[in-house]
Amino acid sequence: MCGIVGIVHRSPERAVETATLTRIRDLLHHRGPDEAGLHVDGNAGLAHTRLSIIDLASGRQPMFNDDASLCIVFNGEIYNYRELRKELSAKGHAFRTKSDTEVILRLFEEEGGDCVRRLNGIFAFAIWDSRRRRLFLARDHLGVKPLYYASTPDAFVFSSEIKSIVDSGYVAPQCRDDGVFEYFVFRQVSGDRTLYDGIRSLPPACTLQLENGEARVHRFWGPRSDAARRPRSFSEAAEELDVLIGDAVRMQLVSDVPLGTFCSGGIDSSLVTALAARASSGPINTFSVGFHEQAYDETRFAKQVSAQYGTQHHELRIHGAEFAELLPSMIWHHDSPLNFANSVQIFAISRLAKRYVTVVLTGEGADEIFGGYPRYMVPGLSERYRKLPSAVKGLVDWLGPTIGRRIHKVHRNSRRPLADALLYNSAVLEPEFVREILVRAGGGLSFREECLGETDDLDGDTLARASLLDQQSYLVSILERQDKMSMAASIESRVPFLDHRVVEFANGLPSAYKLRGFETKAILKRVARRYLPGDVVDRRKSGFGVPLREWFADVRGLGRFLDEACESPELAAYVRREAVVRLATQHRSGEADHSEALWTIVNFMLWLHGLKGQRP
């Protein structure tokens, strides 16, 4: 796992300055503390920081082909590189290293940009063609590895992290005002836009080619696969899934350095841990994080899995004051407001893991492809609720949120058209509430609407539609969190459930195999019961929660930021000051729980402060 950056000047006569390229590369030292390199070719320059995982001795980057006409910088891992290497060797390609980086380079020589279709892995890479003066960028199928770029009148700049683009001097760090509404509703912005004006994200499963100053983006893969939708019984599908996930875990155990798993005690990370332990020749390391607040602490389940598979288990607990102390630095690493409070936990556990391993396998992605969120039931239930007698709906309306958060959400969504219920299904804050607290509530949701429109043919299958929308929006933000927080501690995270073969298979299954009555992830649980105890598989989903309500009430914890939020002039330009004061006052008094809104507000404020350029 590494960091990559590059600059291509518009003018062929304007050379890239080595000092500038070195400075923005070194901002990514945490992504690659083992080695660093750069290459300048007139108006183009590529640079790299390396976290050594495979071929420790000879995998240095930038890497060149035989005549040095092609230069690559690569972040990620290619899990099928050995098979590809054998195939390319048979075609006459001579390899100088044992690295997966060289496999990409040789495959690009053989197949050009179409080489990405052959890769099984997580990747973001850039190839500079010095003969054609052409830059090629690529990002993996699900967007596990980030890649950002800015196209300015002077230059095209790209990087694994936004901070390097900002520090390059080609882009002024400014908030993109028309992205604020989407951020406050979903705590992320989707598609190729970011919260920074002028800085874009290369979407998952996309390549970008820059030639003669023109950038063209091409999508090479989509999460839906008709080939995977062949008829099969539930039992047959479970058998196939067992083999497929097992193979994905086996492939992702490739490493020349120690590895382990993040095992929270939930079904997803526990299943990955079980399969990894079974496939490993010796005991693996497992890591979990807990809280002093017992209602949020799940370490006992992680210990249970560790005991069953004989792992070398490590755990830590985090308290509110430590969490608050880490928060500003984590926002700097994330390059944007933190969408999830447990981002801080991921950094803390990654920092612990770094003492023992360099690579970890995680359970990310299973919820989005196997229907693991209870909210996936909401659009369908809302459609049924809509048909109930008006007297019943009137009673629920009168009771309001006191009747239960999820029932209230079903009731609220029943008043919306189905398209809106699906569009806002992953919303953290209601759009009506957000419009009330923002100074300006401009900006649309065009990317989300486009993704949802692509599922119109799945009429009536609300689970499939919500899941596919999440895979292209919500999931991307989860993966961004996982990458930035683990790489902040120089740890590589791998995600077996998001092997693109597993995703295609899952999206080809009937929704009834995922949601059976009120049981979520039914088919994955069928597989998991073969490897895990029942109380781990069948326990209520926790969501890796954080005690925000308690910590915001504590002036030693997150509560320390509330007075600052009430007075911040930068925040007041976007969020009505009276709304912030009201929410903070009600939360502190115990009158209401506004922890989700306050988390969004505080994170946005701290990010705005960071736009000034100071690292916390």
LUMBATOR-751595 format. One line per 2 residues: their letters; for each residue x, y, z of C-alpha. Coordinates in Angstrom, 3 decimals. Example, Ala and Ser with C-alpha at 12.3 -4.5 7.8 and 13.67 -1.06 7.14 Angstrom:
2
as	12.300 -4.500 7.800; 13.670 -1.060 7.140;
This chain:
616
mc	0.000 0.000 0.000; 1.415 3.324 -1.006;
gi	0.845 6.942 -1.955; 1.042 8.306 -5.495;
vg	1.162 11.864 -6.854; 1.788 13.465 -10.210;
iv	1.828 16.732 -12.142; 1.465 17.308 -15.897;
hr	1.851 20.921 -17.007; -0.321 22.174 -19.849;
sp	2.648 23.852 -21.470; 5.187 21.355 -22.879;
er	7.917 23.890 -22.185; 7.176 24.210 -18.473;
av	9.171 21.637 -16.528; 7.869 20.131 -13.300;
et	9.872 21.386 -10.336; 11.471 18.562 -8.371;
at	11.102 20.514 -5.120; 7.329 20.871 -5.573;
lt	6.885 17.217 -6.501; 8.976 16.119 -3.526;
ri	7.043 18.322 -1.103; 3.600 17.048 -2.089;
rd	4.879 13.461 -2.190; 6.227 13.709 1.333;
ll	2.795 14.738 2.633; 1.928 11.081 1.964;
hh	4.797 9.662 4.034; 2.293 7.884 6.327;
rg	1.022 5.930 3.312; 4.523 4.714 2.479;
pd	7.165 5.098 5.165; 9.529 2.471 3.720;
ea	10.765 4.117 0.508; 10.160 7.150 -1.712;
gl	10.941 7.920 -5.332; 10.125 10.326 -8.136;
hv	10.587 10.794 -11.866; 10.493 14.052 -13.832;
dg	10.164 14.016 -17.609; 9.974 17.627 -18.730;
na	6.445 18.893 -18.154; 5.419 15.670 -16.354;
gl	6.390 14.243 -12.990; 5.329 11.173 -10.994;
ah	6.213 10.365 -7.387; 5.620 7.523 -4.950;
tr	5.860 6.595 -1.282; 6.060 2.883 -0.552;
ls	4.712 0.611 2.144; 6.528 -2.609 1.254;
ii	4.195 -5.631 1.064; 5.281 -7.764 -1.916;
dl	8.836 -8.128 -3.305; 10.459 -6.137 -0.545;
as	13.861 -6.040 -2.247; 13.149 -4.977 -5.836;
gr	9.662 -3.472 -6.001; 10.785 0.169 -5.929;
qp	8.774 2.835 -7.732; 8.479 4.693 -10.024;
mf	9.046 1.604 -12.189; 9.876 1.565 -15.895;
nd	9.528 -0.802 -18.816; 12.603 -1.954 -20.769;
da	13.054 1.160 -22.924; 11.820 3.530 -20.158;
sl	9.000 4.772 -22.406; 6.430 3.806 -19.740;
ci	6.613 4.787 -16.068; 4.195 3.552 -13.393;
vf	3.358 4.533 -9.822; 0.945 2.149 -8.114;
ng	-1.015 2.024 -4.871; -2.670 -1.255 -3.948;
ei	-2.346 -5.000 -4.383; -3.093 -7.283 -7.340;
yn	-4.144 -10.640 -5.951; -3.989 -12.580 -9.239;
yr	-0.596 -11.183 -10.257; 1.119 -14.571 -10.184;
el	-1.320 -16.057 -12.690; -0.997 -12.985 -14.912;
rk	2.786 -13.082 -14.659; 2.841 -16.701 -15.821;
el	0.601 -15.836 -18.770; 2.700 -12.813 -19.762;
sa	5.937 -14.777 -19.443; 4.544 -17.316 -21.902;
kg	3.986 -14.449 -24.345; 7.633 -13.429 -24.123;
ha	7.647 -10.762 -21.424; 10.804 -10.874 -19.310;
fr	10.380 -9.805 -15.686; 13.079 -8.086 -13.644;
tk	11.200 -8.142 -10.311; 8.731 -10.341 -8.456;
sd	6.324 -7.453 -7.837; 2.702 -7.040 -8.838;
te	3.601 -3.518 -10.017; 5.649 -4.886 -12.892;
vi	2.804 -7.230 -13.822; 0.527 -4.207 -14.343;
lr	3.205 -2.502 -16.431; 3.742 -5.552 -18.661;
lf	0.000 -6.123 -18.982; -0.405 -2.486 -20.035;
ee	2.259 -3.037 -22.698; 0.272 -6.026 -23.927;
eg	-3.314 -4.748 -23.709; -3.215 -0.996 -23.111;
gd	-5.962 0.517 -20.949; -8.047 -2.654 -21.187;
cv	-5.567 -4.286 -18.802; -7.721 -3.154 -15.856;
rr	-10.375 -5.696 -16.829; -7.922 -8.484 -16.040;
ln	-6.968 -7.310 -12.565; -8.343 -8.798 -9.362;
gi	-7.291 -6.473 -6.597; -7.438 -3.059 -5.045;
fa	-5.615 -0.412 -7.008; -5.055 3.160 -8.022;
fa	-2.226 3.675 -10.475; -0.814 6.096 -13.001;
iw	1.202 5.288 -16.134; 3.065 8.016 -18.001;
ds	3.749 7.315 -21.685; 6.712 9.527 -22.546;
rr	6.502 8.856 -26.296; 2.871 9.833 -26.658;
rr	3.033 12.370 -23.790; -0.041 10.678 -22.379;
lf	-1.128 9.980 -18.795; -3.312 6.999 -17.862;
la	-5.016 6.696 -14.456; -7.088 3.787 -13.107;
rd	-9.065 2.995 -9.962; -10.303 -0.409 -8.789;
hl	-13.781 -1.866 -9.238; -15.364 -0.755 -5.943;
gv	-13.149 2.231 -5.122; -11.178 0.651 -2.295;
kp	-8.160 2.808 -3.139; -8.751 6.560 -3.516;
ly	-7.539 8.719 -6.412; -8.164 12.463 -6.749;
ya	-7.324 14.988 -9.434; -7.614 18.639 -10.379;
st	-7.556 20.024 -13.903; -6.487 23.680 -13.888;
pd	-5.433 26.160 -16.602; -1.796 25.481 -15.678;
af	-1.639 21.784 -14.836; -3.299 18.440 -14.233;
vf	-2.506 17.213 -10.704; -3.415 13.850 -9.155;
ss	-2.837 12.185 -5.788; -3.941 9.444 -3.414;
ei	-5.006 12.196 -1.013; -6.428 15.671 -1.526;
ks	-3.908 17.365 0.770; -1.148 16.931 -1.799;
iv	-3.219 18.563 -4.537; -4.021 21.501 -2.256;
ds	-0.376 21.900 -1.242; 0.777 21.813 -4.871;
gy	-0.302 25.439 -5.227; -2.371 24.837 -8.359;
va	-5.716 24.756 -6.502; -6.950 27.104 -3.767;
pq	-8.541 25.214 -0.825; -12.168 26.314 -0.933;
cr	-15.407 24.647 0.070; -17.672 23.686 -2.814;
dd	-20.841 25.341 -1.577; -23.230 23.285 -3.700;
gv	-21.968 20.097 -2.019; -22.813 21.174 1.542;
fe	-26.469 20.092 1.433; -25.563 16.568 0.280;
yf	-22.848 16.327 2.930; -25.212 17.303 5.756;
vf	-27.905 14.864 4.636; -25.648 11.879 3.913;
rq	-22.363 12.938 5.572; -20.622 12.422 2.231;
vs	-20.683 13.739 -1.309; -21.034 11.166 -4.078;
gd	-19.840 10.671 -7.613; -16.776 12.441 -8.927;
rt	-17.285 15.570 -6.826; -15.655 16.353 -3.497;
ly	-16.280 19.060 -0.898; -13.330 20.949 -2.400;
dg	-14.022 23.351 -5.227; -12.075 22.213 -8.289;
ir	-10.946 18.827 -6.953; -12.555 15.645 -8.241;
sl	-12.445 11.975 -7.359; -11.900 9.429 -10.108;
pp	-14.982 7.197 -9.676; -14.600 3.492 -8.908;
ac	-14.143 1.179 -11.910; -12.990 4.087 -14.048;
tl	-9.921 5.027 -16.039; -8.833 8.501 -17.096;
ql	-6.647 9.302 -20.070; -5.035 12.725 -20.379;
en	-3.728 13.605 -23.820; -3.236 16.984 -25.487;
ge	-4.737 18.630 -22.419; -8.021 16.706 -22.672;
ar	-9.083 14.272 -19.951; -11.428 11.432 -20.900;
vh	-13.003 9.182 -18.257; -14.118 5.642 -19.114;
rf	-15.980 3.165 -16.919; -14.766 -0.428 -17.317;
wg	-17.046 -2.361 -14.926; -20.422 -2.206 -13.216;
pr	-21.695 -4.044 -10.134; -24.580 -5.740 -11.965;
sd	-23.895 -8.968 -13.791; -26.574 -10.776 -15.804;
aa	-24.311 -13.812 -15.999; -24.479 -14.199 -12.227;
rr	-28.286 -14.238 -12.160; -28.738 -17.846 -13.263;
pr	-31.409 -19.782 -11.318; -30.143 -21.635 -8.266;
sf	-31.735 -22.793 -5.034; -30.929 -21.098 -1.737;
se	-28.821 -24.074 -0.649; -26.947 -24.212 -3.950;
aa	-26.277 -20.482 -3.797; -24.969 -20.794 -0.237;
ee	-22.572 -23.556 -1.338; -21.259 -21.412 -4.194;
ld	-20.937 -18.390 -1.923; -18.965 -20.380 0.638;
vl	-16.436 -21.406 -2.018; -16.253 -17.934 -3.539;
ig	-15.678 -16.065 -0.277; -13.167 -18.676 0.821;
da	-11.247 -18.184 -2.422; -11.322 -14.390 -2.031;
vr	-9.889 -14.664 1.489; -7.235 -17.133 0.329;
mq	-6.137 -14.824 -2.508; -5.968 -11.832 -0.200;
lv	-3.648 -13.581 2.221; -0.793 -13.065 -0.256;
sd	1.905 -11.012 1.482; 5.616 -10.956 2.208;
vp	4.968 -9.277 5.576; 2.910 -10.274 8.667;
lg	-0.861 -9.935 8.413; -3.980 -10.272 10.578;
tf	-7.650 -9.310 10.721; -9.783 -6.637 12.309;
cs	-12.291 -8.708 14.261; -14.998 -6.588 15.886;
gg	-17.058 -9.615 16.926; -19.700 -8.938 14.272;
id	-20.621 -11.570 11.715; -18.690 -10.067 8.774;
ss	-15.261 -9.576 10.346; -15.681 -12.802 12.338;
lv	-16.328 -14.820 9.171; -13.285 -13.285 7.466;
ta	-11.250 -14.132 10.575; -12.498 -17.730 10.592;
la	-11.710 -18.275 6.911; -8.322 -16.574 7.177;
ar	-7.373 -18.666 10.225; -8.376 -21.866 8.431;
as	-6.345 -20.927 5.341; -3.223 -19.834 7.241;
sg	-0.374 -22.153 8.128; 0.012 -20.655 11.609;
pi	-1.884 -18.513 14.111; -2.976 -15.128 12.796;
nt	-3.216 -11.862 14.703; -6.655 -10.392 15.413;
fs	-7.502 -6.915 16.677; -10.572 -5.357 18.261;
vg	-11.466 -2.081 19.951; -13.908 -1.558 22.797;
fh	-15.322 1.100 25.108; -15.521 1.652 28.814;
eq	-19.263 2.211 28.244; -20.492 -1.400 28.434;
ay	-23.525 -0.851 26.203; -21.149 -0.209 23.283;
de	-18.445 -2.733 24.118; -18.432 -5.909 21.998;
tr	-14.980 -7.247 22.662; -16.393 -10.367 24.310;
fa	-17.638 -11.629 20.920; -14.247 -10.981 19.302;
kq	-12.579 -12.934 22.116; -14.986 -15.800 21.518;
vs	-14.002 -16.010 17.839; -10.319 -15.691 18.727;
aq	-10.582 -18.547 21.214; -12.308 -20.775 18.665;
yg	-9.593 -20.272 16.042; -6.560 -19.857 18.261;
tq	-5.618 -16.387 17.071; -3.183 -14.070 18.793;
hh	-5.726 -11.529 19.947; -5.092 -7.879 20.802;
el	-7.578 -5.271 21.983; -7.758 -1.731 23.236;
ri	-10.361 0.535 24.755; -10.857 4.156 23.857;
hg	-12.369 6.839 26.079; -14.069 10.107 25.260;
ae	-11.158 12.439 26.003; -8.763 10.440 23.829;
fa	-11.352 10.316 21.042; -11.772 14.106 21.104;
el	-8.003 14.608 21.156; -7.575 12.506 18.012;
lp	-10.491 13.981 16.073; -8.869 17.069 14.431;
sm	-5.888 15.014 13.268; -8.185 12.353 11.821;
iw	-10.070 14.974 9.820; -6.728 16.128 8.401;
hh	-5.907 12.561 7.387; -9.381 12.060 5.939;
ds	-9.189 15.286 3.858; -12.845 15.895 4.622;
pl	-15.264 15.844 7.564; -15.472 12.368 9.065;
nf	-18.628 10.660 7.904; -18.496 8.003 10.626;
an	-17.536 8.451 14.263; -15.916 5.026 14.295;
sv	-13.267 6.390 11.907; -11.314 7.345 15.020;
qi	-11.602 3.780 16.310; -10.241 2.428 13.042;
fa	-7.180 4.645 13.360; -6.670 3.636 16.991;
is	-6.889 -0.080 16.210; -4.666 0.384 13.140;
rl	-2.051 2.058 15.323; -2.192 -0.949 17.648;
ak	-2.039 -3.397 14.742; 1.046 -1.704 13.294;
ry	3.044 -3.022 16.249; 2.439 -6.589 15.004;
vt	1.445 -6.624 11.311; 1.450 -4.544 8.123;
vv	-1.676 -5.994 6.454; -5.176 -6.628 7.829;
lt	-8.274 -8.216 6.318; -11.608 -6.594 7.212;
ge	-15.316 -7.334 6.837; -16.234 -4.123 4.969;
ga	-18.816 -4.332 2.197; -20.878 -7.332 3.287;
de	-23.824 -5.209 4.457; -24.104 -3.351 1.157;
if	-24.017 -6.419 -1.076; -25.939 -8.889 1.121;
gg	-28.636 -6.561 2.489; -27.329 -6.234 6.020;
yp	-28.825 -2.883 7.044; -32.293 -2.873 8.619;
ry	-32.976 0.295 6.603; -33.158 -1.874 3.490;
mv	-36.547 -3.036 4.739; -37.887 0.512 5.010;
pg	-38.833 1.359 1.384; -40.735 -1.903 0.947;
ls	-42.460 -1.578 4.322; -43.360 2.016 3.505;
er	-45.090 0.887 0.333; -47.177 -1.602 2.369;
yr	-47.791 0.941 5.112; -49.169 3.348 2.532;
kl	-52.139 0.996 2.042; -53.150 0.906 5.738;
ps	-56.344 2.648 6.944; -55.951 6.387 7.511;
av	-56.926 6.000 11.191; -53.875 3.795 11.836;
kg	-51.573 6.212 10.061; -53.078 9.111 11.974;
lv	-52.305 7.417 15.301; -48.704 6.807 14.255;
dw	-48.458 10.430 13.151; -49.702 11.586 16.554;
lg	-47.267 9.364 18.440; -44.341 10.620 16.329;
pt	-40.820 9.350 17.069; -41.941 7.954 20.435;
ig	-43.344 4.926 18.617; -39.837 3.880 17.611;
rr	-37.268 5.332 15.251; -37.644 2.708 12.524;
ih	-41.447 2.636 12.568; -41.413 6.413 12.433;
kv	-39.072 6.259 9.431; -41.451 3.858 7.662;
hr	-44.314 6.236 8.388; -42.362 9.271 7.167;
ns	-41.190 7.573 3.968; -44.719 6.453 3.140;
rr	-45.479 10.115 2.455; -42.764 10.295 -0.161;
pl	-42.779 8.919 -3.684; -40.941 5.592 -3.824;
ad	-38.029 7.162 -5.723; -37.491 9.683 -2.901;
al	-37.815 6.983 -0.234; -35.031 5.069 -1.978;
ly	-32.960 8.181 -2.641; -32.936 9.207 1.038;
ns	-32.809 5.705 2.484; -29.205 6.107 3.680;
av	-29.709 9.682 4.895; -28.277 10.447 8.330;
le	-30.249 13.688 8.736; -33.620 14.376 7.166;
pe	-33.453 16.789 4.188; -36.194 18.966 5.704;
fv	-34.174 19.368 8.911; -31.016 20.164 6.951;
re	-32.772 22.861 4.949; -33.884 24.459 8.220;
il	-30.401 24.680 9.748; -28.330 25.607 6.686;
vr	-27.891 29.230 5.665; -28.146 28.131 2.018;
ag	-29.480 24.734 1.008; -28.488 24.719 -2.650;
gg	-27.014 21.849 -4.584; -28.668 18.743 -5.942;
ls	-28.271 14.989 -5.805; -27.778 14.377 -9.503;
fr	-25.307 11.494 -9.170; -27.530 9.609 -6.720;
ee	-30.549 10.219 -8.923; -28.633 8.916 -11.933;
cl	-27.577 5.755 -10.062; -31.135 5.172 -8.895;
ge	-32.429 5.685 -12.427; -30.172 2.875 -13.614;
td	-32.200 0.489 -11.412; -35.630 1.427 -12.799;
dl	-35.825 -1.993 -14.477; -35.827 -3.600 -11.020;
dg	-39.322 -2.326 -10.382; -40.680 -3.627 -7.080;
dt	-37.329 -4.960 -5.820; -36.646 -2.179 -3.339;
la	-33.849 -4.085 -1.586; -31.860 -4.529 -4.809;
ra	-32.360 -0.891 -5.779; -31.322 0.473 -2.383;
sl	-28.337 -1.877 -2.264; -27.059 -0.921 -5.731;
ld	-27.425 2.777 -4.920; -25.453 2.297 -1.702;
qq	-22.696 0.404 -3.505; -22.018 3.456 -5.662;
sy	-22.370 6.107 -2.959; -22.500 5.093 0.712;
lv	-20.049 2.197 0.327; -17.482 4.403 -1.404;
si	-17.420 6.660 1.660; -16.962 3.642 3.942;
le	-14.004 2.492 1.881; -12.537 5.969 1.880;
rq	-12.758 5.952 5.680; -11.135 2.524 5.912;
dk	-8.283 3.485 3.620; -7.499 6.884 5.142;
ms	-7.696 5.793 8.766; -5.643 2.615 8.362;
ma	-3.078 4.280 6.107; -2.700 7.062 8.683;
as	-1.059 4.320 10.769; 0.738 2.775 7.744;
ie	-1.514 -0.284 7.701; -2.914 -1.866 4.527;
sr	-6.595 -2.893 4.702; -8.026 -5.581 2.440;
vp	-11.702 -6.329 1.845; -12.455 -9.926 0.728;
fl	-16.225 -9.368 0.479; -15.531 -6.771 -2.231;
dh	-13.668 -9.080 -4.556; -15.539 -8.057 -7.713;
rv	-16.519 -11.688 -8.332; -18.268 -11.816 -4.940;
ve	-20.046 -8.525 -5.669; -21.285 -9.735 -9.049;
fa	-22.475 -12.982 -7.471; -24.278 -11.217 -4.633;
ng	-25.976 -8.752 -6.957; -27.173 -11.647 -9.097;
lp	-28.994 -13.338 -6.209; -32.720 -12.946 -5.585;
sa	-33.378 -10.427 -2.824; -35.356 -13.121 -1.012;
yk	-32.049 -14.915 -0.401; -30.732 -11.866 1.456;
lr	-33.785 -10.650 3.343; -36.014 -13.471 4.640;
gf	-38.830 -11.966 6.654; -36.988 -9.728 9.092;
et	-33.706 -11.639 8.879; -31.009 -9.632 7.113;
ka	-28.026 -11.176 5.269; -29.778 -14.551 5.339;
il	-27.535 -16.313 2.821; -24.343 -14.992 4.383;
kr	-25.547 -16.176 7.776; -26.153 -19.632 6.295;
va	-22.477 -19.728 5.332; -21.299 -18.178 8.603;
rr	-23.082 -20.793 10.741; -20.649 -23.364 9.381;
yl	-17.740 -21.526 10.979; -19.044 -19.403 13.858;
pg	-21.073 -19.906 17.064; -24.758 -19.049 16.895;
dv	-24.607 -16.145 19.346; -22.112 -14.367 17.042;
vd	-24.120 -15.037 13.866; -27.565 -14.264 15.233;
rr	-26.931 -11.385 17.589; -28.485 -8.015 16.883;
ks	-26.538 -5.781 14.505; -24.614 -3.106 16.379;
gf	-23.005 -1.086 13.595; -19.661 -0.565 15.403;
gv	-21.285 2.221 17.393; -19.732 5.064 19.344;
pl	-21.262 6.588 22.532; -21.688 10.034 20.958;
re	-24.586 11.047 23.175; -22.545 10.603 26.350;
wf	-19.352 12.073 24.905; -21.030 15.238 23.627;
ad	-22.332 15.804 27.145; -18.780 15.611 28.522;
vr	-16.668 18.796 28.311; -13.537 16.599 28.456;
gl	-14.747 14.730 25.391; -16.603 15.895 22.297;
gr	-18.471 18.445 24.390; -15.338 20.623 24.279;
fl	-16.149 21.469 20.647; -19.737 22.653 21.199;
de	-18.905 26.126 22.510; -16.511 26.555 19.604;
ac	-19.261 25.541 17.170; -21.649 28.084 18.683;
es	-19.097 30.882 18.109; -17.301 29.846 14.911;
pe	-17.604 32.510 12.162; -16.514 29.984 9.500;
la	-19.335 27.638 10.508; -21.875 30.488 10.748;
ay	-21.382 31.134 7.024; -23.001 27.745 6.378;
vr	-25.055 26.744 9.448; -27.427 29.091 11.247;
re	-25.840 30.045 14.549; -29.149 30.003 16.405;
av	-29.724 26.428 15.227; -26.309 25.320 16.512;
vr	-26.923 26.975 19.897; -30.366 25.373 20.187;
la	-29.119 21.879 19.325; -26.147 22.143 21.711;
tq	-28.292 23.481 24.563; -30.970 20.811 24.196;
hr	-28.384 18.049 24.008; -26.458 19.218 27.061;
sg	-29.620 19.526 29.118; -30.769 16.031 28.158;
ea	-33.913 17.423 26.543; -33.086 15.709 23.245;
dh	-30.414 13.534 21.663; -28.887 15.573 18.834;
se	-25.654 13.599 18.670; -25.920 12.812 14.944;
al	-26.545 16.438 13.990; -23.843 17.706 16.341;
wt	-21.341 15.188 15.003; -22.024 16.447 11.476;
iv	-21.750 20.099 12.530; -18.568 19.711 14.596;
nf	-16.804 17.728 11.879; -17.739 20.242 9.218;
ml	-16.505 23.091 11.421; -13.152 21.436 12.118;
wl	-12.721 20.716 8.409; -13.459 24.368 7.564;
hg	-10.799 25.425 10.067; -8.367 23.035 8.381;
lk	-8.876 24.717 5.011; -6.523 27.400 6.298;
gq	-3.775 24.844 5.814; -2.564 24.144 9.337;
rp	-2.075 20.502 10.252; -3.556 19.759 13.720;
